[in-house]
Amino acid sequence: MEDTYIDSLDPEKLLQCPYDKSHQIRACRFPYHLIKCRKNHPDVANKLATCPFNARHQVPRAEISHHISSCDDRSCIEQDVVNQTRNFGQETLAESTWQCPPCDEDWDKDLWEQTSTPFVWGTANFCGNNSPASNIVMEHKSNLASGMRVPKSLPYVLPWKNNGNAQ
């Protein structure tokens, strides 16, 4: 039984198409082939039914009830349902031991302690008015060498900022 199961999982194993008996398809491509071949052979597809336990099983409609009662994949699914039911019962009985970690942060308090001065890029006022460091004069520092400055315009003229003058 186990050898048959392992053999059925071999992706290179050739399987016969239920719609066209001359088609031999590798197991890894079989689901895609079934969809394509079903569209190409609607007359045969109407005579076959799909197994609810494995969509690869295409059985004549008259034999589907017998196939369902004896399908190998049925026992696998039933076992999964039984295991899931057992695990569900155990999970509900187990209580969580997780506790919320202590938190010393108070965002509302932090908001009230902040200054009302908005942040402005390029200003050197990093300390609040209430801070003991507020009397320290802070200078704006630049990484440029002395005697150099940042350009006030771009090195090229943008066409839409040209005031309509063409060059």
TORPA-4810 file (N, C-alpha, C, O; in nm, 3 decimals):
<nodes>
NODE_1_0.084_-0.121_0.000_0.000_0.000_0.000_0.087_0.126_0.000_0.061_0.219_-0.076_M
NODE_2_0.191_0.128_0.085_0.275_0.247_0.095_0.354_0.268_-0.034_0.374_0.383_-0.074_E
NODE_3_0.401_0.161_-0.099_0.474_0.174_-0.224_0.386_0.235_-0.332_0.434_0.315_-0.413_D
NODE_4_0.258_0.199_-0.335_0.165_0.256_-0.432_0.149_0.405_-0.407_0.143_0.483_-0.502_T
NODE_5_0.143_0.445_-0.280_0.126_0.586_-0.245_0.248_0.667_-0.290_0.234_0.774_-0.348_Y
NODE_6_0.368_0.615_-0.262_0.491_0.683_-0.303_0.499_0.692_-0.455_0.538_0.795_-0.510_I
NODE_7_0.461_0.583_-0.523_0.464_0.579_-0.668_0.369_0.683_-0.728_0.400_0.744_-0.831_D
NODE_8_0.253_0.705_-0.665_0.157_0.801_-0.717_0.204_0.945_-0.700_0.153_1.035_-0.766_S
NODE_9_0.302_0.968_-0.612_0.354_1.102_-0.591_0.470_1.135_-0.684_0.518_1.248_-0.685_L
NODE_10_0.516_1.038_-0.763_0.628_1.061_-0.855_0.585_1.158_-0.964_0.494_1.127_-1.041_D
NODE_11_0.648_1.277_-0.973_0.605_1.378_-1.071_0.633_1.338_-1.215_0.574_1.394_-1.308_P
NODE_12_0.722_1.242_-1.236_0.756_1.200_-1.372_0.673_1.080_-1.418_0.684_1.038_-1.534_E
NODE_13_0.591_1.025_-1.332_0.509_0.909_-1.368_0.409_0.949_-1.477_0.349_1.055_-1.470_K
NODE_14_0.393_0.864_-1.577_0.300_0.892_-1.686_0.160_0.843_-1.649_0.143_0.731_-1.603_L
NODE_15_0.063_0.929_-1.670_-0.078_0.897_-1.642_-0.157_0.907_-1.771_-0.126_0.987_-1.859_L
NODE_16_-0.259_0.825_-1.780_-0.343_0.824_-1.900_-0.456_0.925_-1.883_-0.522_0.930_-1.780_Q
NODE_17_-0.476_1.005_-1.985_-0.582_1.106_-1.984_-0.718_1.037_-1.994_-0.735_0.948_-2.077_C
NODE_18_-0.814_1.075_-1.911_-0.947_1.013_-1.918_-1.029_1.059_-2.040_-1.127_0.994_-2.076_P
NODE_19_-0.990_1.170_-2.103_-1.064_1.223_-2.216_-1.014_1.169_-2.350_-1.092_1.150_-2.443_Y
NODE_20_-0.885_1.144_-2.359_-0.826_1.091_-2.482_-0.725_0.984_-2.441_-0.619_1.016_-2.386_D
NODE_21_-0.758_0.858_-2.468_-0.677_0.745_-2.420_-0.537_0.744_-2.481_-0.449_0.676_-2.429_K
NODE_22_-0.513_0.815_-2.590_-0.381_0.818_-2.650_-0.287_0.918_-2.582_-0.168_0.919_-2.610_S
NODE_23_-0.340_1.001_-2.491_-0.258_1.098_-2.418_-0.195_1.034_-2.296_-0.264_0.977_-2.212_H
NODE_24_-0.063_1.044_-2.286_0.012_1.001_-2.167_0.080_1.126_-2.112_0.165_1.186_-2.179_Q
NODE_25_0.044_1.167_-1.991_0.088_1.294_-1.935_0.165_1.269_-1.805_0.127_1.183_-1.726_I
NODE_26_0.273_1.347_-1.785_0.346_1.337_-1.659_0.254_1.382_-1.546_0.171_1.471_-1.564_R
NODE_27_0.270_1.320_-1.429_0.183_1.348_-1.314_0.188_1.494_-1.272_0.087_1.550_-1.228_A
NODE_28_0.305_1.558_-1.285_0.316_1.698_-1.243_0.238_1.793_-1.334_0.204_1.904_-1.293_C
NODE_29_0.209_1.751_-1.458_0.134_1.834_-1.553_-0.011_1.791_-1.567_-0.090_1.856_-1.636_R
NODE_30_-0.047_1.682_-1.501_-0.179_1.621_-1.520_-0.296_1.715_-1.489_-0.389_1.722_-1.569_F
NODE_31_-0.296_1.789_-1.377_-0.409_1.880_-1.350_-0.430_1.984_-1.459_-0.544_2.015_-1.495_P
NODE_32_-0.321_2.039_-1.512_-0.332_2.140_-1.618_-0.386_2.077_-1.747_-0.466_2.136_-1.819_Y
NODE_33_-0.339_1.955_-1.774_-0.385_1.885_-1.894_-0.534_1.853_-1.885_-0.607_1.866_-1.984_H
NODE_34_-0.580_1.812_-1.768_-0.722_1.780_-1.750_-0.811_1.898_-1.787_-0.912_1.882_-1.855_L
NODE_35_-0.773_2.015_-1.742_-0.854_2.135_-1.771_-0.858_2.161_-1.921_-0.965_2.185_-1.979_I
NODE_36_-0.741_2.155_-1.985_-0.732_2.182_-2.128_-0.807_2.077_-2.210_-0.883_2.110_-2.301_K
NODE_37_-0.785_1.950_-2.176_-0.844_1.841_-2.254_-0.996_1.834_-2.231_-1.070_1.794_-2.321_C
NODE_38_-1.042_1.872_-2.113_-1.186_1.872_-2.085_-1.257_1.969_-2.180_-1.366_1.940_-2.229_R
NODE_39_-1.195_2.085_-2.205_-1.253_2.183_-2.297_-1.253_2.131_-2.441_-1.345_2.160_-2.518_K
NODE_40_-1.149_2.054_-2.476_-1.138_2.002_-2.613_-1.228_1.882_-2.640_-1.254_1.850_-2.755_N
NODE_41_-1.276_1.815_-2.536_-1.361_1.697_-2.550_-1.487_1.710_-2.464_-1.504_1.633_-2.370_H
NODE_42_-1.574_1.805_-2.495_-1.694_1.825_-2.412_-1.788_1.705_-2.413_-1.858_1.682_-2.315_P
NODE_43_-1.791_1.627_-2.522_-1.878_1.510_-2.528_-1.836_1.404_-2.426_-1.922_1.344_-2.361_D
NODE_44_-1.706_1.381_-2.412_-1.656_1.285_-2.314_-1.669_1.343_-2.173_-1.702_1.271_-2.079_V
NODE_45_-1.643_1.472_-2.158_-1.649_1.538_-2.027_-1.789_1.528_-1.967_-1.803_1.516_-1.845_A
NODE_46_-1.894_1.533_-2.050_-2.032_1.523_-2.000_-2.062_1.384_-1.946_-2.154_1.369_-1.865_N
NODE_47_-1.987_1.282_-1.989_-2.011_1.146_-1.943_-1.932_1.111_-1.817_-1.954_1.007_-1.756_K
NODE_48_-1.839_1.199_-1.778_-1.754_1.173_-1.663_-1.791_1.265_-1.547_-1.837_1.377_-1.566_L
NODE_49_-1.768_1.214_-1.426_-1.790_1.294_-1.305_-1.656_1.306_-1.231_-1.571_1.218_-1.240_A
NODE_50_-1.639_1.416_-1.158_-1.516_1.440_-1.084_-1.531_1.392_-0.941_-1.631_1.421_-0.874_T
NODE_51_-1.432_1.319_-0.894_-1.430_1.269_-0.756_-1.419_1.387_-0.660_-1.336_1.475_-0.682_C
NODE_52_-1.499_1.392_-0.553_-1.491_1.503_-0.458_-1.365_1.500_-0.372_-1.331_1.599_-0.308_P
NODE_53_-1.296_1.386_-0.369_-1.176_1.373_-0.286_-1.047_1.400_-0.364_-0.945_1.435_-0.304_F
NODE_54_-1.051_1.383_-0.496_-0.933_1.407_-0.578_-0.980_1.443_-0.718_-1.038_1.360_-0.788_N
NODE_55_-0.956_1.567_-0.759_-1.004_1.617_-0.888_-0.937_1.547_-1.006_-0.983_1.560_-1.120_A
NODE_56_-0.828_1.473_-0.980_-0.763_1.397_-1.088_-0.843_1.273_-1.124_-0.823_1.215_-1.231_R
NODE_57_-0.932_1.232_-1.037_-1.013_1.113_-1.063_-1.137_1.151_-1.143_-1.229_1.214_-1.091_H
NODE_58_-1.138_1.113_-1.269_-1.252_1.135_-1.357_-1.316_0.998_-1.382_-1.254_0.911_-1.443_Q
NODE_59_-1.438_0.981_-1.334_-1.504_0.850_-1.335_-1.635_0.861_-1.413_-1.700_0.965_-1.410_V
NODE_60_-1.674_0.755_-1.485_-1.806_0.758_-1.551_-1.916_0.788_-1.449_-1.914_0.738_-1.337_P
NODE_61_-2.011_0.870_-1.491_-2.117_0.915_-1.399_-2.190_0.799_-1.330_-2.227_0.811_-1.213_R
NODE_62_-2.209_0.692_-1.399_-2.281_0.577_-1.341_-2.202_0.511_-1.228_-2.261_0.446_-1.142_A
NODE_63_-2.071_0.527_-1.226_-1.986_0.460_-1.127_-1.936_0.554_-1.016_-1.857_0.512_-0.932_E
NODE_64_-1.981_0.679_-1.015_-1.926_0.776_-0.920_-1.957_0.740_-0.775_-1.871_0.757_-0.689_I
NODE_65_-2.074_0.691_-0.745_-2.107_0.657_-0.605_-2.021_0.541_-0.556_-1.976_0.541_-0.441_S
NODE_66_-1.996_0.443_-0.643_-1.909_0.332_-0.605_-1.766_0.383_-0.584_-1.699_0.343_-0.489_H
NODE_67_-1.720_0.472_-0.672_-1.585_0.527_-0.659_-1.571_0.606_-0.529_-1.470_0.593_-0.460_H
NODE_68_-1.671_0.686_-0.494_-1.665_0.767_-0.372_-1.652_0.677_-0.250_-1.578_0.710_-0.157_I
NODE_69_-1.724_0.565_-0.248_-1.719_0.477_-0.131_-1.586_0.401_-0.122_-1.549_0.356_-0.013_S
NODE_70_-1.515_0.386_-0.233_-1.390_0.309_-0.229_-1.265_0.392_-0.264_-1.157_0.334_-0.279_S
NODE_71_-1.276_0.520_-0.276_-1.163_0.605_-0.316_-1.054_0.605_-0.207_-1.084_0.622_-0.089_C
NODE_72_-0.929_0.585_-0.248_-0.817_0.584_-0.154_-0.798_0.720_-0.087_-0.758_0.727_0.029_D
NODE_73_-0.827_0.826_-0.158_-0.810_0.960_-0.102_-0.915_0.994_0.003_-0.897_1.086_0.082_D
NODE_74_-1.024_0.921_0.003_-1.129_0.944_0.102_-1.076_0.919_0.243_-1.101_0.998_0.334_R
NODE_75_-1.003_0.809_0.261_-0.952_0.777_0.394_-0.852_0.883_0.442_-0.849_0.915_0.561_S
NODE_76_-0.772_0.937_0.351_-0.677_1.043_0.389_-0.751_1.168_0.438_-0.714_1.227_0.539_C
NODE_77_-0.855_1.205_0.366_-0.931_1.324_0.404_-1.007_1.301_0.533_-1.013_1.390_0.619_I
NODE_78_-1.067_1.182_0.549_-1.139_1.152_0.673_-1.044_1.156_0.792_-1.080_1.204_0.900_E
NODE_79_-0.921_1.104_0.773_-0.822_1.106_0.882_-0.784_1.250_0.915_-0.766_1.283_1.032_Q
NODE_80_-0.771_1.335_0.815_-0.740_1.476_0.839_-0.852_1.543_0.918_-0.825_1.623_1.007_D
NODE_81_-0.976_1.511_0.886_-1.091_1.569_0.957_-1.090_1.524_1.102_-1.114_1.604_1.192_V
NODE_82_-1.063_1.395_1.126_-1.058_1.343_1.263_-0.947_1.412_1.341_-0.968_1.454_1.455_V
NODE_83_-0.827_1.424_1.281_-0.714_1.489_1.348_-0.744_1.636_1.375_-0.708_1.688_1.481_N
NODE_84_-0.807_1.701_1.281_-0.840_1.842_1.299_-0.941_1.859_1.413_-0.930_1.953_1.492_Q
NODE_85_-1.037_1.770_1.422_-1.137_1.777_1.529_-1.072_1.757_1.665_-1.104_1.827_1.761_T
NODE_86_-0.980_1.661_1.673_-0.909_1.636_1.800_-0.826_1.759_1.839_-0.831_1.804_1.953_R
NODE_87_-0.751_1.813_1.742_-0.668_1.929_1.772_-0.750_2.051_1.809_-0.708_2.132_1.891_N
NODE_88_-0.868_2.064_1.748_-0.954_2.178_1.780_-0.999_2.171_1.925_-1.001_2.273_1.994_F
NODE_89_-1.036_2.052_1.972_-1.078_2.035_2.110_-0.966_2.066_2.207_-0.991_2.125_2.313_G
NODE_90_-0.843_2.026_2.174_-0.729_2.052_2.262_-0.692_2.199_2.264_-0.653_2.252_2.367_Q
NODE_91_-0.705_2.264_2.152_-0.669_2.406_2.145_-0.763_2.492_2.229_-0.720_2.590_2.288_E
NODE_92_-0.890_2.455_2.233_-0.984_2.537_2.309_-0.965_2.518_2.458_-0.994_2.609_2.535_T
NODE_93_-0.915_2.401_2.502_-0.895_2.378_2.644_-0.770_2.449_2.696_-0.767_2.492_2.811_L
NODE_94_-0.670_2.461_2.613_-0.546_2.526_2.655_-0.568_2.676_2.666_-0.612_2.741_2.572_A
NODE_95_-0.535_2.731_2.784_-0.550_2.875_2.804_-0.419_2.944_2.772_-0.311_2.888_2.793_E
NODE_96_-0.429_3.062_2.722_-0.310_3.139_2.685_-0.242_3.192_2.810_-0.309_3.239_2.902_S
NODE_97_-0.109_3.184_2.813_-0.033_3.237_2.926_0.033_3.370_2.890_0.110_3.424_2.969_T
NODE_98_0.003_3.423_2.772_0.063_3.548_2.728_0.013_3.663_2.813_-0.106_3.673_2.843_W
NODE_99_0.105_3.751_2.850_0.069_3.871_2.925_0.127_3.992_2.854_0.234_3.986_2.793_Q
NODE_100_0.056_4.100_2.864_0.101_4.224_2.803_0.224_4.275_2.879_0.221_4.282_3.002_C
NODE_101_0.332_4.310_2.808_0.451_4.361_2.879_0.422_4.498_2.939_0.339_4.573_2.886_P
NODE_102_0.489_4.532_3.049_0.465_4.663_3.110_0.513_4.775_3.018_0.611_4.760_2.945_P
NODE_103_0.442_4.886_3.023_0.474_4.998_2.935_0.488_5.125_3.019_0.397_5.163_3.092_C
NODE_104_0.605_5.189_3.007_0.629_5.313_3.081_0.604_5.436_2.995_0.617_5.548_3.044_D
NODE_105_0.567_5.418_2.871_0.546_5.531_2.781_0.409_5.595_2.804_0.310_5.526_2.829_E
NODE_106_0.406_5.725_2.796_0.280_5.799_2.802_0.285_5.904_2.691_0.339_6.013_2.709_D
NODE_107_0.229_5.870_2.580_0.237_5.958_2.463_0.164_6.090_2.486_0.208_6.194_2.436_W
NODE_108_0.055_6.087_2.560_-0.018_6.211_2.588_0.068_6.306_2.670_0.071_6.426_2.642_D
NODE_109_0.138_6.254_2.771_0.226_6.335_2.854_0.340_6.393_2.770_0.376_6.510_2.784_K
NODE_110_0.396_6.310_2.681_0.504_6.357_2.595_0.459_6.471_2.506_0.536_6.564_2.480_D
NODE_111_0.334_6.467_2.458_0.283_6.574_2.373_0.277_6.706_2.449_0.311_6.811_2.393_L
NODE_112_0.234_6.704_2.577_0.223_6.826_2.655_0.359_6.884_2.690_0.374_7.005_2.706_W
NODE_113_0.459_6.795_2.702_0.592_6.843_2.739_0.667_6.902_2.620_0.764_6.976_2.639_E
NODE_114_0.626_6.872_2.499_0.695_6.923_2.382_0.666_7.072_2.364_0.564_7.123_2.410_Q
NODE_115_0.759_7.139_2.297_0.738_7.283_2.271_0.637_7.300_2.158_0.611_7.207_2.082_T
NODE_116_0.582_7.417_2.151_0.487_7.445_2.044_0.556_7.499_1.920_0.491_7.532_1.821_S
NODE_117_0.690_7.509_1.925_0.765_7.559_1.810_0.771_7.450_1.704_0.817_7.339_1.732_T
NODE_118_0.725_7.480_1.583_0.728_7.378_1.478_0.869_7.353_1.427_0.956_7.439_1.438_P
NODE_119_0.889_7.238_1.373_1.018_7.204_1.316_1.036_7.279_1.185_0.948_7.277_1.099_F
NODE_120_1.151_7.345_1.169_1.184_7.416_1.046_1.320_7.367_1.003_1.417_7.372_1.079_V
NODE_121_1.329_7.318_0.881_1.455_7.264_0.830_1.559_7.375_0.821_1.532_7.483_0.769_W
NODE_122_1.678_7.347_0.872_1.788_7.442_0.862_1.801_7.533_0.982_1.896_7.610_0.989_G
NODE_123_1.709_7.526_1.078_1.723_7.608_1.198_1.802_7.529_1.301_1.806_7.406_1.297_T
NODE_124_1.865_7.601_1.392_1.953_7.536_1.488_1.890_7.524_1.626_1.960_7.487_1.720_A
NODE_125_1.761_7.554_1.641_1.698_7.546_1.771_1.653_7.403_1.798_1.541_7.365_1.764_N
NODE_126_1.740_7.324_1.858_1.709_7.185_1.886_1.654_7.164_2.026_1.604_7.056_2.055_F
NODE_127_1.662_7.262_2.112_1.622_7.247_2.251_1.491_7.323_2.275_1.467_7.427_2.214_C
NODE_128_1.410_7.271_2.363_1.286_7.338_2.398_1.313_7.459_2.485_1.424_7.477_2.536_G
NODE_129_1.212_7.544_2.502_1.227_7.665_2.582_1.247_7.632_2.729_1.314_7.707_2.800_N
NODE_130_1.190_7.523_2.778_1.198_7.487_2.919_1.329_7.415_2.951_1.361_7.395_3.068_N
NODE_131_1.402_7.376_2.850_1.520_7.293_2.871_1.633_7.373_2.931_1.649_7.492_2.900_S
NODE_132_1.715_7.310_3.018_1.829_7.382_3.074_1.931_7.417_2.967_2.013_7.506_2.987_P
NODE_133_1.928_7.348_2.853_2.023_7.377_2.747_1.975_7.488_2.655_2.042_7.518_2.556_A
NODE_134_1.860_7.551_2.685_1.804_7.650_2.594_1.888_7.778_2.589_1.877_7.855_2.493_S
NODE_135_1.973_7.803_2.689_2.054_7.923_2.687_2.183_7.904_2.607_2.257_8.000_2.588_N
NODE_136_2.211_7.783_2.559_2.330_7.758_2.478_2.302_7.806_2.337_2.198_7.773_2.278_I
NODE_137_2.395_7.883_2.283_2.380_7.931_2.146_2.430_7.822_2.054_2.545_7.780_2.063_V
NODE_138_2.345_7.778_1.964_2.383_7.673_1.872_2.399_7.733_1.734_2.313_7.808_1.688_M
NODE_139_2.506_7.699_1.669_2.534_7.754_1.537_2.496_7.652_1.431_2.500_7.530_1.452_E
NODE_140_2.458_7.705_1.316_2.428_7.618_1.203_2.560_7.575_1.141_2.641_7.659_1.103_H
NODE_141_2.580_7.445_1.132_2.707_7.396_1.080_2.685_7.342_0.940_2.584_7.278_0.910_K
NODE_142_2.782_7.370_0.855_2.778_7.323_0.718_2.900_7.237_0.693_3.005_7.259_0.753_S
NODE_143_2.886_7.142_0.606_2.999_7.057_0.571_3.085_7.118_0.462_3.185_7.058_0.422_N
NODE_144_3.048_7.235_0.412_3.125_7.300_0.307_3.249_7.368_0.366_3.249_7.412_0.481_L
NODE_145_3.352_7.375_0.284_3.473_7.444_0.328_3.444_7.594_0.343_3.350_7.645_0.283_A
NODE_146_3.525_7.663_0.423_3.501_7.806_0.442_3.514_7.881_0.310_3.599_7.847_0.227_S
NODE_147_3.432_7.978_0.290_3.433_8.056_0.167_3.343_7.998_0.060_3.326_8.060_-0.045_G
NODE_148_3.285_7.882_0.083_3.194_7.822_-0.015_3.052_7.832_0.037_3.028_7.835_0.158_M
NODE_149_2.958_7.837_-0.055_2.817_7.843_-0.016_2.735_7.750_-0.105_2.781_7.706_-0.210_R
NODE_150_2.616_7.722_-0.061_2.525_7.639_-0.137_2.466_7.724_-0.249_2.429_7.838_-0.224_V
NODE_151_2.456_7.672_-0.373_2.399_7.752_-0.481_2.253_7.786_-0.455_2.180_7.706_-0.396_P
NODE_152_2.210_7.904_-0.499_2.072_7.947_-0.479_1.982_7.909_-0.594_1.860_7.925_-0.584_K
NODE_153_2.038_7.859_-0.703_1.956_7.817_-0.816_2.013_7.689_-0.873_2.125_7.649_-0.841_S
NODE_154_1.934_7.626_-0.957_1.979_7.505_-1.022_2.078_7.539_-1.132_2.074_7.651_-1.184_L
NODE_155_2.166_7.447_-1.170_2.263_7.476_-1.274_2.203_7.482_-1.414_2.275_7.507_-1.510_P
NODE_156_2.075_7.460_-1.426_2.011_7.467_-1.557_1.876_7.537_-1.540_1.824_7.548_-1.429_Y
NODE_157_1.819_7.583_-1.649_1.693_7.654_-1.646_1.582_7.558_-1.687_1.592_7.492_-1.791_V
NODE_158_1.479_7.550_-1.607_1.365_7.467_-1.638_1.277_7.539_-1.739_1.250_7.657_-1.721_L
NODE_159_1.231_7.470_-1.846_1.154_7.538_-1.951_1.028_7.608_-1.900_0.994_7.715_-1.951_P
NODE_160_0.959_7.553_-1.804_0.835_7.614_-1.758_0.860_7.727_-1.658_0.767_7.800_-1.623_W
NODE_161_0.985_7.743_-1.611_1.018_7.854_-1.522_1.098_7.960_-1.596_1.169_8.039_-1.535_K
NODE_162_1.085_7.961_-1.726_1.164_8.047_-1.812_1.094_8.181_-1.837_1.146_8.265_-1.911_N
NODE_163_0.979_8.202_-1.776_0.896_8.322_-1.797_0.859_8.340_-1.942_0.838_8.453_-1.987_N
NODE_164_0.852_8.231_-2.017_0.811_8.239_-2.158_0.921_8.278_-2.252_0.899_8.280_-2.373_G
NODE_165_1.039_8.310_-2.202_1.150_8.351_-2.290_1.220_8.227_-2.345_1.270_8.145_-2.268_N
NODE_166_1.223_8.212_-2.475_1.292_8.099_-2.536_1.437_8.134_-2.556_1.469_8.249_-2.588_A
NODE_167_1.526_8.039_-2.539_1.668_8.064_-2.556_1.719_8.005_-2.682_1.838_8.017_-2.712_Q
</nodes>
